[in-house]
Amino acid sequence: MAEERKICAVVGAAPIAENPFSDFDRNQRFIICADGGYDTLVKFGVVPDLLVGDFDSMQSEIPKSIRTIRLKREKDDTDFFVAVKEGIRLGFRNFELYGALGGERFDHSYANLCVLQYLCTQGCRAFISDGCRRVFLLCGGRITISGMRGAVLSVFPFGCAACEVSYIGMKYPLENATLSSEIPLGVSNEITEDTAQITVHSGNALIIVQK
């Protein structure tokens, strides 16, 4: 694994208003920038370990001191997806994704949710951090959320017609309930306990937690 670090942080070009990197333990994280994500890190004074992209959206000059993978503009994968694949190739199984949602390109935001699903299918643990939000994708199994009492939580099927879920520690608990992609029943629940759990019995569940 790259320099024996445990987490791969991938930074995309979507706007990041507040610095999420101030509490980073750099001894634990290997940082990969996807194209314009480098501008964000320059703003916050963070030096990445690797740059990946065709650099059509980056405003800063490409630094010679940072290892860089240059991509063609015409390609099948987005710069962000290539960056994530490179993280997997380097041996990482835990990912934090930043600058993945928002901005002018909704198509890229949706594509990055698909990247989250890809990581799930590869057996990796991952989440997207978007300011006051965290987004997870659970392809079966259980997730425990601690220290988020009062947060708003929404759950939707993703990449499937429906998912079967159970909640505990929520204002509106569910037991083996089916959420359909046709009806947004999973919007705006509330975490009411110090520890909450979501179990996905079948299908894939996109979980959005908002403080």
Backbone as ProteinMPNN parsed JSONL, in Angstrom:
{"seq_chain_A": "MAEERKICAVVGAAPIAENPFSDFDRNQRFIICADGGYDTLVKFGVVPDLLVGDFDSMQSEIPKSIRTIRLKREKDDTDFFVAVKEGIRLGFRNFELYGALGGERFDHSYANLCVLQYLCTQGCRAFISDGCRRVFLLCGGRITISGMRGAVLSVFPFGCAACEVSYIGMKYPLENATLSSEIPLGVSNEITEDTAQITVHSGNALIIVQK", "coords_chain_A": {"N_chain_A": [[0.847, -1.203, 0.0], [0.398, 2.305, -0.673], [2.906, 3.952, 0.797], [2.189, 2.916, 3.257], [-0.16, 3.989, 4.264], [-3.581, 4.269, 5.431], [-5.996, 5.25, 4.42], [-7.503, 6.425, 1.454], [-7.931, 9.528, 0.194], [-9.871, 11.145, -2.098], [-10.078, 13.94, -4.139], [-12.297, 15.932, -5.805], [-13.444, 18.293, -8.354], [-15.684, 19.765, -7.65], [-17.201, 22.537, -5.87], [-15.943, 23.321, -2.584], [-16.889, 24.627, 0.343], [-16.112, 24.967, 3.08], [-13.149, 24.18, 4.913], [-12.407, 20.868, 4.868], [-10.181, 19.506, 5.532], [-8.673, 20.241, 7.669], [-8.416, 18.797, 10.013], [-7.146, 16.559, 9.193], [-5.227, 13.606, 9.443], [-2.273, 13.306, 8.166], [-0.547, 11.234, 8.166], [-2.118, 9.079, 7.905], [-3.539, 9.281, 5.557], [-3.601, 9.103, 2.034], [-3.562, 11.344, -0.531], [-5.337, 11.954, -3.442], [-5.746, 14.036, -6.18], [-8.292, 14.902, -8.422], [-8.092, 16.419, -11.322], [-9.461, 19.598, -11.342], [-9.717, 19.519, -8.595], [-7.315, 20.057, -7.465], [-7.088, 22.848, -7.339], [-8.775, 23.427, -5.215], [-7.358, 22.277, -3.075], [-5.064, 23.855, -3.113], [-6.171, 26.261, -2.281], [-6.766, 25.654, 0.365], [-4.315, 25.094, 1.371], [-3.18, 22.518, 1.211], [-1.12, 19.823, 0.271], [-1.257, 17.486, -2.259], [-0.684, 13.924, -2.816], [-0.769, 12.844, -5.318], [-1.644, 13.746, -8.637], [-4.326, 13.524, -10.936], [-5.681, 13.605, -14.169], [-7.149, 15.246, -17.106], [-6.836, 17.876, -17.034], [-8.471, 19.984, -17.893], [-10.081, 21.601, -16.421], [-8.662, 22.677, -14.36], [-7.309, 25.5, -12.769], [-4.913, 26.299, -11.658], [-1.341, 26.141, -12.192], [0.214, 23.137, -13.303], [1.985, 21.465, -10.902], [5.454, 20.691, -10.829], [6.554, 19.225, -8.852], [4.877, 17.305, -7.871], [3.697, 14.015, -8.245], [2.224, 13.086, -11.289], [-0.502, 11.979, -13.249], [-1.323, 12.133, -16.481], [-4.198, 12.435, -18.457], [-6.025, 11.595, -21.457], [-8.31, 13.83, -23.098], [-10.514, 12.782, -24.415], [-12.135, 10.088, -23.355], [-13.333, 7.136, -21.661], [-13.826, 7.025, -18.871], [-14.488, 9.292, -16.149], [-12.333, 11.895, -14.821], [-12.384, 11.803, -12.044], [-13.266, 9.196, -11.523], [-11.139, 7.735, -12.594], [-9.164, 8.512, -10.801], [-10.095, 7.319, -8.44], [-9.97, 4.613, -9.202], [-7.218, 4.41, -9.451], [-6.487, 4.678, -6.807], [-7.493, 2.245, -5.805], [-5.864, 0.526, -7.264], [-3.445, 1.06, -6.064], [-3.77, -0.232, -3.725], [-5.56, 0.534, -1.73], [-8.417, 0.262, 0.446], [-10.185, 1.729, 1.838], [-11.975, 4.668, 1.442], [-12.309, 8.206, 1.207], [-14.287, 10.657, -0.169], [-14.171, 13.78, -1.643], [-15.363, 17.007, -2.798], [-17.115, 16.019, -4.671], [-19.783, 16.383, -5.189], [-22.252, 18.74, -6.327], [-21.817, 22.102, -7.694], [-21.706, 23.186, -11.167], [-22.171, 21.008, -12.779], [-24.399, 18.712, -12.806], [-24.494, 16.201, -13.906], [-21.959, 15.173, -13.429], [-22.042, 15.019, -10.653], [-23.988, 13.016, -10.306], [-22.657, 10.944, -11.604], [-20.588, 10.559, -9.789], [-21.913, 9.491, -7.623], [-22.4, 7.045, -8.737], [-19.775, 6.158, -8.824], [-19.381, 5.774, -6.118], [-21.03, 3.569, -5.79], [-19.602, 1.762, -7.361], [-17.276, 1.441, -5.803], [-18.412, 0.182, -3.628], [-19.19, -2.273, -4.784], [-16.704, -3.31, -5.209], [-15.934, -4.116, -2.787], [-14.982, -2.177, -1.088], [-14.79, 0.283, 1.541], [-16.472, 3.353, 1.764], [-17.252, 6.87, 1.637], [-18.977, 9.867, 0.676], [-18.134, 13.149, 1.368], [-19.704, 16.173, 1.845], [-19.55, 19.018, 2.799], [-21.779, 19.751, 5.237], [-22.942, 17.326, 4.917], [-22.938, 13.742, 4.66], [-22.565, 11.007, 2.517], [-23.445, 7.708, 1.945], [-23.241, 4.438, 0.472], [-24.894, 1.465, 0.73], [-24.584, -1.806, 0.028], [-26.297, -4.075, 0.838], [-26.114, -5.514, 4.157], [-25.079, -3.784, 7.175], [-25.027, -0.541, 8.658], [-23.663, 1.508, 11.179], [-24.35, 4.481, 12.845], [-22.92, 6.911, 14.728], [-23.054, 9.41, 17.323], [-24.629, 11.362, 16.055], [-27.063, 12.412, 16.78], [-30.115, 14.055, 16.196], [-29.571, 14.696, 13.575], [-30.63, 14.859, 10.141], [-31.779, 12.211, 8.175], [-31.852, 10.476, 5.141], [-32.976, 7.918, 2.932], [-32.599, 6.084, -0.037], [-33.385, 3.816, -2.728], [-30.758, 2.73, -4.892], [-29.546, 2.254, -8.081], [-31.197, 0.128, -8.369], [-34.548, -1.214, -8.369], [-35.841, -1.262, -5.928], [-35.272, -1.354, -2.368], [-34.876, -3.255, 0.622], [-35.228, -2.431, 3.952], [-34.264, -1.898, 7.422], [-34.617, 0.222, 10.269], [-33.17, 1.425, 13.289], [-33.154, 3.546, 16.18], [-34.196, 5.843, 15.123], [-36.526, 8.529, 14.412], [-38.679, 7.693, 12.893], [-38.971, 4.546, 12.888], [-38.239, 1.553, 11.009], [-39.049, -1.769, 9.951], [-37.935, -4.306, 8.081], [-38.882, -3.004, 5.76], [-39.977, -1.991, 2.511], [-38.466, 0.157, 0.261], [-39.24, 2.015, -2.522], [-38.027, 2.949, -5.765], [-39.758, 4.56, -7.107], [-41.276, 6.069, -5.376], [-40.512, 8.548, -3.108], [-40.187, 7.665, -0.292], [-38.307, 7.515, 1.706], [-37.361, 9.999, 2.544], [-36.082, 12.481, 4.776], [-35.973, 11.439, 7.543], [-35.205, 11.272, 11.082], [-32.424, 11.133, 13.223], [-32.581, 9.913, 16.43], [-31.241, 8.815, 18.538], [-28.11, 8.251, 20.285], [-26.697, 6.291, 19.023], [-27.42, 4.922, 15.96], [-28.83, 2.56, 13.639], [-28.796, 1.198, 10.366], [-30.042, -1.337, 8.44], [-29.628, -3.122, 5.508], [-31.477, -5.311, 3.835], [-31.962, -6.28, 1.305], [-31.13, -5.307, -2.073], [-29.713, -2.032, -2.951], [-28.857, 0.699, -0.913], [-28.884, 4.154, -0.846], [-27.604, 6.399, 1.386], [-28.102, 9.349, 3.058], [-26.837, 11.651, 5.232], [-27.486, 14.47, 7.057], [-26.27, 17.12, 8.913]], "CA_chain_A": [[0.0, 0.0, 0.0], [1.19, 3.513, -0.824], [3.508, 4.529, 1.988], [1.584, 2.314, 4.441], [-1.291, 4.769, 4.777], [-4.774, 3.439, 5.515], [-7.165, 5.858, 3.779], [-7.279, 7.192, 0.235], [-8.839, 10.669, 0.048], [-9.912, 11.604, -3.485], [-10.656, 15.286, -4.147], [-12.766, 16.343, -7.117], [-13.461, 19.72, -8.687], [-16.878, 20.471, -7.172], [-16.837, 23.514, -4.834], [-15.935, 22.969, -1.162], [-16.942, 25.935, 0.996], [-15.337, 24.969, 4.318], [-11.99, 23.301, 4.852], [-12.618, 19.585, 5.545], [-8.893, 18.848, 5.666], [-7.905, 20.833, 8.768], [-8.167, 17.776, 11.033], [-6.567, 15.388, 8.535], [-3.973, 12.987, 9.868], [-1.596, 13.012, 6.895], [0.13, 9.944, 8.285], [-3.113, 8.048, 7.639], [-4.246, 9.508, 4.296], [-2.95, 9.343, 0.753], [-4.505, 12.25, -1.193], [-5.305, 12.014, -4.903], [-6.575, 15.1, -6.751], [-8.814, 14.722, -9.773], [-8.145, 17.658, -12.106], [-9.666, 20.854, -10.627], [-9.615, 19.355, -7.154], [-6.052, 20.649, -7.015], [-7.346, 24.254, -6.994], [-9.344, 23.429, -3.87], [-6.304, 22.02, -2.104], [-4.22, 25.057, -3.067], [-6.884, 27.246, -1.462], [-6.708, 25.26, 1.77], [-2.939, 24.87, 1.767], [-2.904, 21.082, 1.34], [-0.346, 19.287, -0.85], [-1.646, 16.097, -2.516], [0.36, 12.964, -3.16], [-0.881, 12.456, -6.723], [-2.608, 14.453, -9.477], [-4.842, 12.728, -12.046], [-6.676, 14.339, -14.952], [-6.792, 15.849, -18.39], [-6.539, 19.247, -16.626], [-9.262, 20.956, -18.638], [-10.81, 22.472, -15.491], [-7.752, 23.174, -13.328], [-6.854, 26.865, -13.011], [-3.516, 26.418, -11.224], [-0.34, 25.467, -13.008], [0.528, 21.791, -12.845], [3.287, 21.536, -10.215], [6.421, 19.672, -11.239], [7.023, 18.484, -7.678], [3.877, 16.31, -7.476], [3.534, 12.974, -9.261], [1.046, 13.42, -12.091], [-0.948, 11.082, -14.323], [-2.059, 12.921, -17.47], [-5.175, 11.645, -19.194], [-6.571, 12.19, -22.671], [-9.621, 14.444, -22.89], [-11.534, 11.854, -24.895], [-11.941, 8.837, -22.625], [-14.586, 6.58, -21.151], [-13.986, 7.308, -17.444], [-14.225, 10.653, -15.679], [-11.077, 12.055, -14.08], [-12.62, 11.377, -10.661], [-13.328, 7.738, -11.518], [-9.77, 7.255, -12.795], [-8.45, 8.731, -9.54], [-10.534, 6.271, -7.511], [-9.382, 3.345, -9.663], [-5.792, 4.435, -9.125], [-6.408, 4.381, -5.381], [-7.661, 0.803, -5.65], [-4.667, -0.12, -7.806], [-2.379, 1.236, -5.079], [-4.02, -1.137, -2.609], [-6.441, 1.083, -0.702], [-9.764, -0.305, 0.563], [-10.996, 2.737, 2.534], [-11.954, 5.884, 0.639], [-13.07, 9.407, 1.524], [-14.444, 11.377, -1.43], [-14.482, 15.194, -1.428], [-15.536, 17.736, -4.046], [-17.762, 15.068, -5.577], [-21.178, 16.772, -5.416], [-22.498, 20.175, -6.45], [-21.245, 22.797, -8.848], [-22.549, 23.378, -12.344], [-22.334, 19.766, -13.534], [-25.18, 17.692, -12.103], [-24.155, 14.885, -14.453], [-20.779, 14.689, -12.723], [-22.471, 14.639, -9.308], [-24.625, 11.709, -10.399], [-21.604, 9.988, -11.935], [-19.808, 10.268, -8.59], [-22.71, 8.534, -6.852], [-22.121, 5.751, -9.373], [-18.442, 5.777, -8.358], [-19.598, 5.247, -4.775], [-21.552, 2.219, -5.977], [-18.492, 0.95, -7.85], [-16.435, 1.115, -4.656], [-19.155, -0.799, -2.841], [-19.126, -3.575, -5.454], [-15.327, -3.783, -5.109], [-15.675, -4.492, -1.405], [-14.323, -1.078, -0.383], [-15.589, 1.167, 2.391], [-16.337, 4.699, 1.198], [-18.331, 7.846, 1.786], [-18.787, 11.2, 0.105], [-18.324, 14.243, 2.316], [-20.123, 17.373, 1.128], [-19.84, 20.019, 3.816], [-22.512, 19.228, 6.388], [-23.558, 16.05, 4.526], [-22.168, 12.558, 4.293], [-23.352, 10.115, 1.681], [-22.952, 6.34, 1.941], [-24.019, 3.466, -0.277], [-24.822, 0.174, 1.4], [-25.032, -2.896, -0.841], [-26.531, -5.125, 1.807], [-25.369, -5.374, 5.404], [-25.521, -2.839, 8.208], [-24.169, 0.595, 8.991], [-23.935, 2.124, 12.467], [-24.061, 5.911, 12.836], [-22.766, 7.33, 16.121], [-22.829, 10.812, 17.613], [-25.331, 12.212, 15.084], [-28.427, 12.658, 17.241], [-30.687, 15.285, 15.656], [-29.294, 14.829, 12.141], [-31.646, 14.385, 9.199], [-31.285, 11.063, 7.416], [-32.726, 10.041, 4.047], [-32.527, 6.664, 2.315], [-33.227, 5.816, -1.331], [-32.767, 2.765, -3.537], [-29.851, 3.26, -5.911], [-29.128, 1.211, -8.997], [-32.139, -0.984, -8.27], [-35.94, -0.737, -8.302], [-36.279, -1.157, -4.537], [-34.417, -1.97, -1.357], [-35.578, -3.617, 1.853], [-34.399, -1.874, 5.021], [-34.731, -1.735, 8.797], [-33.945, 1.3, 11.002], [-33.37, 1.617, 14.713], [-32.576, 4.811, 16.616], [-34.76, 6.898, 14.272], [-37.86, 9.011, 14.757], [-39.62, 6.808, 12.203], [-38.291, 3.265, 12.692], [-38.797, 0.626, 10.026], [-38.605, -3.149, 10.076], [-38.108, -5.036, 6.826], [-39.749, -2.196, 4.896], [-39.51, -1.846, 1.132], [-38.423, 1.501, -0.309], [-39.283, 1.922, -3.976], [-37.449, 4.088, -6.487], [-40.848, 5.365, -7.683], [-41.877, 6.906, -4.336], [-39.416, 8.942, -2.202], [-40.664, 7.474, 1.071], [-37.219, 7.563, 2.669], [-36.857, 11.367, 2.759], [-36.2, 13.29, 5.997], [-36.113, 10.845, 8.865], [-34.359, 11.976, 12.051], [-31.728, 10.284, 14.185], [-33.02, 10.317, 17.77], [-30.412, 8.168, 19.552], [-26.672, 8.456, 20.097], [-26.282, 5.285, 18.055], [-28.509, 4.468, 15.084], [-28.403, 1.529, 12.7], [-29.588, 0.899, 9.17], [-29.737, -2.644, 7.866], [-30.152, -3.316, 4.157], [-31.712, -6.744, 3.683], [-31.825, -6.574, -0.122], [-30.97, -4.103, -2.879], [-28.684, -1.059, -2.584], [-29.459, 1.87, -0.277], [-28.124, 5.398, -0.764], [-27.902, 6.957, 2.709], [-27.649, 10.739, 3.13], [-26.933, 12.165, 6.587], [-27.279, 15.924, 7.062], [-26.263, 17.698, 10.265]], "C_chain_A": [[0.876, 1.243, 0.0], [1.601, 4.079, 0.532], [2.821, 4.084, 3.282], [0.469, 3.155, 5.045], [-2.575, 3.969, 4.625], [-5.948, 3.951, 4.69], [-6.728, 6.588, 2.516], [-8.349, 8.284, 0.159], [-8.747, 11.168, -1.389], [-10.678, 12.924, -3.521], [-11.006, 15.67, -5.575], [-12.904, 17.844, -7.23], [-14.694, 20.465, -8.212], [-16.509, 21.394, -6.012], [-16.908, 22.939, -3.423], [-15.831, 24.276, -0.396], [-16.044, 25.997, 2.228], [-14.244, 23.909, 4.236], [-12.256, 21.988, 5.588], [-11.313, 18.884, 5.898], [-8.104, 19.322, 6.884], [-7.57, 19.809, 9.85], [-7.574, 16.495, 10.436], [-5.317, 14.899, 9.274], [-3.266, 12.542, 8.593], [-0.811, 11.713, 6.953], [-0.81, 8.786, 7.942], [-3.701, 8.133, 6.233], [-3.291, 9.763, 3.127], [-3.948, 10.141, -0.085], [-4.272, 12.251, -2.698], [-6.243, 13.127, -5.356], [-7.013, 14.715, -8.15], [-8.961, 16.102, -10.404], [-8.324, 18.881, -11.216], [-9.705, 20.73, -9.123], [-8.326, 19.944, -6.602], [-6.236, 22.111, -6.621], [-7.909, 24.371, -5.583], [-8.261, 23.223, -2.827], [-5.337, 23.186, -1.995], [-4.855, 26.104, -2.16], [-6.752, 26.935, 0.027], [-5.297, 24.91, 2.238], [-2.569, 23.416, 1.989], [-2.173, 20.606, 0.091], [-0.747, 17.83, -1.077], [-0.443, 15.213, -2.807], [0.379, 12.656, -4.654], [-1.932, 13.321, -7.404], [-3.012, 13.544, -10.632], [-5.804, 13.598, -12.845], [-6.187, 14.737, -16.323], [-6.54, 17.343, -18.23], [-7.218, 20.291, -17.511], [-10.012, 21.912, -17.717], [-9.907, 23.071, -14.418], [-7.232, 24.55, -13.706], [-5.385, 27.053, -12.638], [-2.585, 25.762, -12.241], [-0.049, 24.087, -12.424], [1.907, 21.807, -12.187], [4.201, 20.389, -10.648], [6.827, 18.769, -10.078], [6.057, 17.375, -7.249], [3.714, 15.289, -8.602], [2.203, 13.161, -9.971], [0.78, 12.335, -13.131], [-1.812, 11.908, -15.267], [-2.953, 12.008, -18.302], [-5.576, 12.364, -20.48], [-7.942, 12.804, -22.371], [-10.758, 13.526, -23.342], [-11.265, 10.482, -24.292], [-13.286, 8.383, -22.075], [-14.856, 6.975, -19.707], [-13.767, 8.783, -17.142], [-12.881, 10.697, -14.955], [-11.228, 11.524, -12.651], [-12.617, 9.858, -10.557], [-11.934, 7.143, -11.712], [-8.967, 7.398, -11.503], [-8.811, 7.659, -8.521], [-9.94, 4.916, -7.912], [-7.89, 3.275, -9.353], [-5.589, 4.147, -7.639], [-6.558, 2.893, -5.101], [-6.413, 0.07, -6.131], [-3.507, -0.034, -6.821], [-2.611, 0.4, -3.815], [-4.96, -0.633, -1.543], [-7.822, 0.424, -0.751], [-10.705, 0.647, 1.299], [-10.84, 4.081, 1.827], [-12.812, 6.978, 1.265], [-13.101, 10.263, 0.259], [-14.921, 12.802, -1.15], [-14.612, 15.889, -2.781], [-16.209, 16.886, -5.105], [-19.183, 15.457, -5.938], [-21.289, 18.286, -5.536], [-21.813, 20.784, -7.652], [-22.214, 22.834, -10.011], [-22.896, 22.08, -13.058], [-23.065, 18.712, -12.706], [-24.832, 16.301, -12.609], [-22.924, 14.307, -13.765], [-21.128, 14.286, -11.289], [-23.106, 13.255, -9.324], [-23.582, 10.633, -10.706], [-20.801, 9.61, -10.698], [-20.587, 9.412, -7.596], [-22.524, 7.131, -7.421], [-20.737, 5.249, -8.985], [-18.531, 5.187, -6.952], [-20.121, 3.812, -4.851], [-20.449, 1.278, -6.464], [-17.593, 0.518, -6.692], [-17.099, 0.06, -3.779], [-19.039, -2.187, -3.46], [-17.714, -4.159, -5.415], [-14.95, -4.176, -3.682], [-14.963, -3.431, -0.6], [-15.306, -0.35, 0.525], [-15.374, 2.594, 1.898], [-17.503, 5.57, 1.614], [-17.948, 9.111, 1.034], [-19.049, 12.216, 1.201], [-18.598, 15.524, 1.529], [-20.522, 18.433, 2.147], [-20.519, 19.389, 5.019], [-23.185, 17.895, 6.081], [-22.512, 14.96, 4.364], [-23.104, 11.602, 3.559], [-22.668, 8.753, 1.644], [-23.795, 5.522, 0.964], [-23.796, 2.109, 0.368], [-25.431, -0.885, 0.49], [-25.267, -4.127, 0.017], [-25.702, -4.898, 3.057], [-25.915, -4.252, 6.28], [-24.505, -1.729, 8.384], [-24.624, 1.169, 10.325], [-23.482, 3.57, 12.421], [-24.062, 6.396, 14.277], [-22.573, 8.834, 16.217], [-23.522, 11.776, 16.673], [-26.778, 12.448, 15.484], [-28.916, 14.021, 16.732], [-30.441, 15.49, 14.175], [-30.462, 14.283, 11.316], [-31.029, 13.281, 8.35], [-32.316, 10.66, 6.366], [-32.113, 8.81, 3.386], [-33.314, 6.438, 1.029], [-32.61, 4.564, -1.957], [-31.847, 3.412, -4.575], [-29.355, 2.115, -6.77], [-30.012, -0.021, -8.938], [-33.544, -0.401, -8.126], [-36.398, -0.509, -6.876], [-35.214, -1.735, -3.627], [-35.26, -2.236, -0.11], [-34.684, -3.245, 3.032], [-35.08, -1.974, 6.376], [-33.936, -0.608, 9.437], [-34.166, 1.084, 12.493], [-32.654, 2.907, 15.103], [-33.062, 5.996, 15.813], [-36.142, 7.334, 14.788], [-38.928, 8.134, 14.122], [-38.909, 5.479, 11.935], [-39.005, 2.42, 11.643], [-38.264, -0.77, 10.313], [-38.955, -3.896, 8.805], [-39.084, -4.322, 5.884], [-39.133, -2.064, 3.515], [-39.588, -0.389, 0.702], [-38.32, 1.368, -1.817], [-38.654, 3.146, -4.61], [-38.519, 5.005, -7.055], [-41.438, 6.343, -6.681], [-40.795, 7.259, -3.315], [-39.818, 8.864, -0.733], [-39.564, 7.683, 2.106], [-36.679, 8.941, 2.987], [-37.079, 11.824, 4.204], [-36.681, 12.523, 7.22], [-35.204, 11.625, 9.812], [-33.722, 10.968, 12.995], [-32.039, 10.784, 15.59], [-32.183, 9.701, 18.883], [-28.933, 8.451, 19.268], [-26.088, 7.461, 19.095], [-27.504, 4.817, 17.277], [-27.948, 3.433, 14.118], [-29.369, 1.439, 11.524], [-29.117, -0.441, 8.648], [-30.386, -2.73, 6.496], [-30.25, -4.822, 3.919], [-31.599, -7.173, 2.224], [-31.753, -5.262, -0.891], [-29.828, -3.233, -2.373], [-29.363, 0.181, -2.025], [-28.475, 3.031, -0.251], [-28.561, 6.132, 0.499], [-27.274, 8.342, 2.789], [-27.903, 11.242, 4.547], [-26.566, 13.632, 6.561], [-27.357, 16.465, 8.475], [-27.181, 18.919, 10.322]], "O_chain_A": [[1.956, 1.252, 0.59], [0.787, 4.599, 1.296], [2.867, 4.794, 4.287], [0.187, 3.034, 6.237], [-2.651, 3.081, 3.777], [-6.811, 3.166, 4.298], [-5.711, 7.282, 2.508], [-9.54, 7.985, 0.069], [-7.675, 11.566, -1.846], [-11.789, 13.018, -2.999], [-10.139, 15.729, -6.446], [-12.53, 18.584, -6.319], [-14.757, 21.686, -8.352], [-15.601, 21.078, -5.243], [-17.812, 22.168, -3.102], [-14.811, 24.962, -0.469], [-15.3, 26.961, 2.407], [-14.4, 22.881, 3.578], [-12.325, 21.986, 6.817], [-11.321, 17.805, 6.49], [-6.987, 18.859, 7.113], [-6.552, 19.938, 10.531], [-7.511, 15.466, 11.109], [-4.467, 15.694, 9.674], [-3.621, 11.519, 8.007], [-0.449, 11.153, 5.919], [-0.366, 7.66, 7.717], [-4.299, 7.168, 5.758], [-2.327, 10.522, 3.227], [-5.061, 9.673, -0.327], [-3.165, 12.511, -3.171], [-7.408, 13.156, -4.959], [-6.208, 14.259, -8.963], [-9.863, 16.861, -10.048], [-7.443, 19.187, -10.413], [-9.725, 21.746, -8.428], [-8.246, 20.29, -5.424], [-5.608, 22.573, -5.669], [-7.569, 25.294, -4.844], [-8.241, 23.911, -1.806], [-4.841, 23.48, -0.908], [-4.169, 26.753, -1.37], [-6.639, 27.843, 0.85], [-5.108, 24.478, 3.376], [-1.744, 23.104, 2.848], [-2.563, 20.949, -1.025], [-0.594, 17.011, -0.17], [0.669, 15.697, -3.017], [1.409, 12.257, -5.197], [-2.983, 13.601, -6.827], [-2.17, 12.878, -11.235], [-6.658, 14.264, -12.261], [-5.013, 14.598, -16.665], [-6.087, 18.005, -19.164], [-6.64, 21.328, -17.836], [-10.529, 22.929, -18.178], [-10.364, 23.906, -13.636], [-6.767, 24.754, -14.827], [-4.692, 27.876, -13.237], [-3.008, 24.931, -13.045], [-0.064, 23.898, -11.207], [2.897, 22.13, -12.844], [3.753, 19.253, -10.809], [7.374, 17.686, -10.285], [6.381, 16.589, -6.359], [3.606, 15.657, -9.772], [1.174, 13.37, -9.328], [1.692, 11.842, -13.795], [-2.907, 12.334, -14.899], [-2.526, 10.958, -18.784], [-5.477, 13.587, -20.577], [-8.649, 12.334, -21.48], [-11.826, 13.497, -22.731], [-10.307, 9.801, -24.658], [-14.248, 9.149, -22.031], [-16.004, 7.236, -19.348], [-12.962, 9.445, -17.795], [-12.358, 9.666, -14.531], [-10.323, 10.882, -12.117], [-12.042, 9.293, -9.627], [-11.587, 6.155, -11.064], [-8.185, 6.515, -11.15], [-7.939, 7.146, -7.82], [-9.465, 4.165, -7.06], [-7.364, 2.209, -9.032], [-4.643, 3.46, -7.256], [-5.844, 2.338, -4.266], [-5.957, -0.881, -5.497], [-2.68, -0.944, -6.748], [-1.747, 0.337, -2.941], [-5.149, -1.309, -0.532], [-8.329, 0.076, -1.818], [-11.907, 0.388, 1.372], [-9.727, 4.571, 1.637], [-13.897, 6.715, 1.784], [-12.054, 10.559, -0.317], [-15.946, 13.006, -0.501], [-14.055, 15.436, -3.781], [-15.915, 17.012, -6.293], [-19.742, 14.921, -6.896], [-20.516, 19.025, -4.925], [-21.296, 20.078, -8.518], [-23.4, 22.545, -9.855], [-23.824, 22.053, -13.866], [-22.442, 17.921, -11.997], [-24.866, 15.333, -11.85], [-22.844, 13.099, -13.541], [-20.573, 13.319, -10.765], [-22.81, 12.419, -8.47], [-23.621, 9.542, -10.137], [-20.375, 8.462, -10.566], [-19.986, 8.683, -6.806], [-22.495, 6.149, -6.678], [-20.539, 4.044, -8.831], [-17.84, 4.219, -6.634], [-19.708, 2.95, -4.076], [-20.373, 0.129, -6.029], [-17.196, -0.645, -6.614], [-16.439, -0.837, -3.256], [-18.817, -3.169, -2.751], [-17.541, -5.368, -5.571], [-13.803, -4.523, -3.402], [-14.398, -3.725, 0.453], [-16.515, -0.372, 0.291], [-14.242, 3.005, 1.644], [-18.594, 5.082, 1.906], [-16.774, 9.388, 0.791], [-20.07, 12.15, 1.885], [-17.818, 15.907, 0.657], [-21.707, 18.708, 2.33], [-19.915, 18.592, 5.737], [-23.931, 17.384, 6.916], [-21.367, 15.213, 3.988], [-24.263, 11.419, 3.931], [-21.476, 8.649, 1.354], [-24.934, 5.882, 0.67], [-22.661, 1.661, 0.531], [-26.63, -0.87, 0.215], [-24.523, -5.105, -0.068], [-24.705, -4.177, 3.027], [-27.064, -3.833, 6.138], [-23.297, -1.938, 8.277], [-25.822, 1.301, 10.576], [-22.359, 3.859, 12.007], [-25.077, 6.308, 14.968], [-22.007, 9.459, 15.32], [-23.057, 12.903, 16.5], [-27.631, 12.662, 14.624], [-28.2, 15.017, 16.831], [-31.045, 16.376, 13.571], [-31.177, 13.374, 11.739], [-29.902, 13.403, 7.871], [-33.502, 10.522, 6.666], [-30.893, 8.679, 3.294], [-34.536, 6.581, 1.003], [-31.432, 4.284, -1.737], [-32.126, 4.504, -5.071], [-28.815, 1.13, -6.266], [-29.623, -1.092, -9.404], [-33.701, 0.775, -7.798], [-37.251, 0.344, -6.629], [-34.361, -2.51, -4.061], [-36.229, -1.527, 0.166], [-33.535, -3.678, 3.113], [-36.299, -2.115, 6.471], [-32.736, -0.474, 9.196], [-35.227, 0.617, 12.908], [-31.686, 3.316, 14.462], [-32.422, 7.048, 15.812], [-36.819, 6.595, 15.502], [-39.96, 7.861, 14.734], [-38.31, 5.301, 10.875], [-40.208, 2.556, 11.422], [-37.168, -0.931, 10.848], [-40.129, -4.094, 8.49], [-39.977, -4.935, 5.298], [-37.911, -2.029, 3.369], [-40.651, 0.228, 0.771], [-37.427, 0.694, -2.332], [-38.732, 4.248, -4.067], [-38.211, 6.129, -7.449], [-42.039, 7.342, -7.076], [-40.213, 6.358, -2.71], [-39.792, 9.866, -0.019], [-39.855, 7.994, 3.26], [-35.64, 9.055, 3.637], [-38.138, 11.581, 4.782], [-37.666, 12.9, 7.856], [-34.507, 12.543, 9.381], [-34.388, 10.066, 13.503], [-31.789, 11.947, 15.907], [-32.385, 10.024, 20.054], [-28.56, 8.838, 18.16], [-25.11, 7.756, 18.409], [-28.494, 4.373, 17.859], [-26.755, 3.425, 13.816], [-30.582, 1.583, 11.672], [-27.922, -0.649, 8.439], [-31.573, -2.439, 6.349], [-29.238, -5.515, 3.815], [-31.188, -8.297, 1.934], [-32.248, -4.233, -0.431], [-29.072, -3.632, -1.487], [-30.338, 0.666, -2.598], [-27.377, 2.916, 0.292], [-29.739, 6.451, 0.666], [-26.066, 8.496, 2.612], [-29.043, 11.259, 5.011], [-25.484, 14.006, 6.109], [-28.367, 16.301, 9.159], [-27.312, 19.545, 11.373]]}, "name": "protein", "num_of_chains": 1, "seq": "MAEERKICAVVGAAPIAENPFSDFDRNQRFIICADGGYDTLVKFGVVPDLLVGDFDSMQSEIPKSIRTIRLKREKDDTDFFVAVKEGIRLGFRNFELYGALGGERFDHSYANLCVLQYLCTQGCRAFISDGCRRVFLLCGGRITISGMRGAVLSVFPFGCAACEVSYIGMKYPLENATLSSEIPLGVSNEITEDTAQITVHSGNALIIVQK"}
